[in-house]
Amino acid sequence: MKGLFKPKPRTPAELVLQARDLLKFLDQNTETRQRKREEKARQNATHVIANLQRQRVSGRLIASEYLENNLDLMDILLPGYEDGEIAVTYGAILRECLRHQIVARYVLETEHLKKVLTYVQIPNFDIASDAQATFKELMTRHKSTVAEFLSVNYDWFFQEYNSQLLESPSYITRRHAVKLLGNMLLDRSNSAVMVRYVSSLDNMRILMNLFRDPKTMQLETFHVFKLFVANQNKPPEIISVLVTNRSKLLRFLGDFSIDKGDEQFEADKAQVIKEIATLEINDRSCT
């Protein structure tokens, strides 16, 4: 019986094929191990740099002083998003550098910012998400610097923000953009910029179009749209559009709900509905 189960001897050709397959497998595993080692080295380097950024010597933040004298490092880190092998690693280091106000100001005041607007639209999801995190850090951490930048560069920045991000063909890009827009406009330091933004009919039309997106996008859009309605000095053209589209807006808002009960959302929605319902063409302000 034992003889029945003996493996059939392989031919020389079969042995060669098996040996070749084993060598391929070994080579692939070697490459995988090498990639893992390289990734681990990058992670370790990122952690070391992050820790160094926060170290104080005699009460002084040495990293901030160093970066102030070596801002050209940003000229190396930011283009890293164009290389898929190093993009996420450079992005993590870049965000640590942006903790320092001098670095954020440098990025905002150079052509690098326009590059960041393109990096958040990279087709690779991981790289685009990392670039989004960097963009958010840049536009929200140093409030006084951002407020000054937006005041001076309002026209070109929001023109690009609207056309490239809020009107992007990518749902992910639009969703990140409208959420970040809400964060920026609702920040007290940007109150003057917020009033200017919500006084534009073109801006409001873009937001109204975003209500056509899925519910997750609609909620983020609502948090910005309510600012247009709550504006105490709405321009006549905005009042006219709200009145013209009153029935559609009231029907949409009446059916609009979120899965989890949110008292603040319900209160905001009720106020928006009330304001739109009572608007008149000759109104110049809202309650």
HUKA-V115221 format. One line per field, one symbol per residue. ss: DSSP state (h for helix, s for strand, l for the rest). phi: phi as a letter, one per 40 degrees, with the letter a starting at -180 (. if undefined). psi: psi as a letter, one per 40 degrees, with the letter a starting at -180 (. if undefined). Layout:
ss = ???
phi = ???
psi = ???
This chain:
ss = lhhhhllllllhhhhhhhhhhhhhhhhhhhhhhhhhhhhhhhhhhhhhhhhhhllssllsshhhhhhhhlhhhhhhhhhhhhllllhhhhhhhhhhhlllhhhhhhhhlllhhhhhhhhlllllhhhhhhhhhhhhhhhhllhhhhhhhhhhlhhhhhhhhhhhhhllllhhhhhhhhhhhhhhhllhhhhhhhhhhlllhhhhhhhhhhllllhhhhhhhhhhhhhhhhlllllhhhhhhhhhlhhhhhhhhhhlllllllhhhhhhhhhhhhhhhhlllllllll
phi = .cccbcccdccdcccccccccccccccccccccccccccccccccccccccccbcbbfgbccdccccdcbcccccccccdccbdcbdccccccdccccccdccdcccccbcdcccdccccbddcccccccccccccdccbccccccccccccbdccccccccccbcbcccccccccccccdccccccdcbcccccccccbcdcccccccccccddccdcccdccdcccccdcbccdccdcccccbdccccccccccabcccbcccccccccccccccbcbdccbabc
psi = ddddehihhiiddddddddddddddddddddddddddddddddddddddddddehihfehgdddddddefeeddedddedeehddedddddddddddedhddddddddeieddddddddeehdhddddddddddddddeddgddddddddddfdddddddddddddfiehdddddddddddddddehdefdddddddeehdddddddddeeeiidddddddddddddddehefhidddddddddedddddddddehiidhhhdddddddddddddddeiideheii.
